[in-house]
Amino acid sequence: MRRALAAASLLLLAGCSTTVQGTPTAATFDGSGNPDLRKLLTECDAVSDDQIAKTVGGDAIARAFFGAICRWDVAGPAGTVKVSFNWFENGSLDVERRTNEQLEYTVGDITVQGRKAIRVQPPGDPASCGVSAGSPDSGVVGWWVQYQPGSAHPDPCEAATALMDLTINLAR
């Protein structure tokens, strides 16, 4: 039985192996790598780090995560502020609205630079707010600002709306 199991394991491993031709190279993010990847994650640079920090009332900013959703931690008088940006190329404002309504968030219609948008707040959390709008290209973009609960902080909805205003303005 042990020999049969060992033989089956070797056949399985041999059947799954492949040889890749070429020379391995380190990945780079300085624009000198694969031309198809040069603009990967540039959506996260739609608004500069300094503008984000200033908008939410912070003094220092650190990039926390970049992907389909970009995140920053901003330090300032109100403590650490969590800021998120998303750009869903195949999303829509209607889907964002329905999703937030299903989460039982408060959803309201607003406009940002004449563009239809929604403002979203979770129930019982006046320290958090998000704003989503149709993207300048395709899909939907959104900003989320979350101050520390209980801290003295500016209006998170004003900050999220200001970040959206900067995003839409830069896209013109």
Residue pairs with C-beta under 8 A, 6 or more apart in sequence:
27 33
31 38
41 66
41 67
41 70
43 70
43 85
43 87
44 63
44 66
44 70
44 85
46 85
46 87
46 141
46 166
46 167
46 170
46 171
47 55
47 85
47 163
47 166
47 167
47 170
49 61
49 63
49 72
50 61
51 166
52 58
52 61
52 72
52 74
52 83
52 163
53 59
53 60
53 61
53 74
53 76
55 159
55 162
55 163
55 166
56 74
56 76
56 81
56 83
56 145
56 147
56 154
56 159
56 163
57 76
57 77
57 78
57 81
57 153
57 154
57 159
58 74
58 75
58 76
58 81
59 75
59 76
59 77
60 74
60 75
60 76
61 72
61 73
61 74
61 75
62 72
62 73
62 74
62 75
63 70
63 71
63 72
64 71
64 72
64 73
65 71
68 86
68 87
68 88
69 84
69 85
69 86
70 84
70 85
70 86
71 82
71 83
71 84
71 85
72 82
72 83
72 84
73 80
73 81
73 82
73 83
74 80
74 81
74 82
74 83
75 81
77 152
78 147
78 148
78 151
78 152
78 153
78 154
79 147
79 148
79 151
80 148
81 145
81 146
81 147
81 148
81 153
82 144
82 145
82 146
83 143
83 144
83 145
83 146
83 163
84 142
84 143
84 144
84 146
85 141
85 142
85 143
85 144
85 163
85 167
86 140
86 141
86 142
86 144
87 135
87 139
87 140
87 141
88 139
88 140
88 141
89 135
89 137
89 138
89 139
90 138
90 139
91 139
91 140
92 134
92 139
92 140
93 116
93 117
93 118
93 132
93 133
93 134
93 140
95 140
96 118
96 120
96 132
96 140
96 142
97 107
97 118
100 107
100 118
100 120
100 130
101 107
103 122
104 123
105 120
105 121
105 122
105 123
106 120
106 121
106 122
106 123
107 118
107 119
107 120
108 118
108 119
108 120
109 116
109 117
109 118
109 119
110 117
110 118
110 119
110 131
110 161
111 117
112 131
112 133
112 161
112 164
112 165
112 168
113 165
113 168
113 169
115 133
115 134
115 168
116 133
116 134
117 131
117 132
117 133
117 134
117 161
117 164
118 131
118 132
118 133
119 129
119 130
119 131
119 157
119 160
119 161
120 129
120 130
120 131
120 132
121 128
121 129
121 130
121 156
121 157
122 128
125 149
126 156
127 146
127 147
127 148
127 149
127 150
127 151
127 153
127 156
128 144
128 145
128 146
128 147
128 156
129 144
129 145
129 155
129 156
129 157
129 159
129 160
130 142
130 143
130 144
130 145
130 160
131 142
131 143
131 157
131 160
131 161
131 163
131 164
132 140
132 141
132 142
132 143
133 140
133 141
133 142
133 164
133 168
134 140
134 141
135 141
135 171
136 167
136 168
136 171
136 172
137 171
141 164
141 167
142 164
143 160
143 163
143 164
143 167
144 160
145 156
145 157
145 159
145 160
145 163
146 156
147 153
147 154
147 156
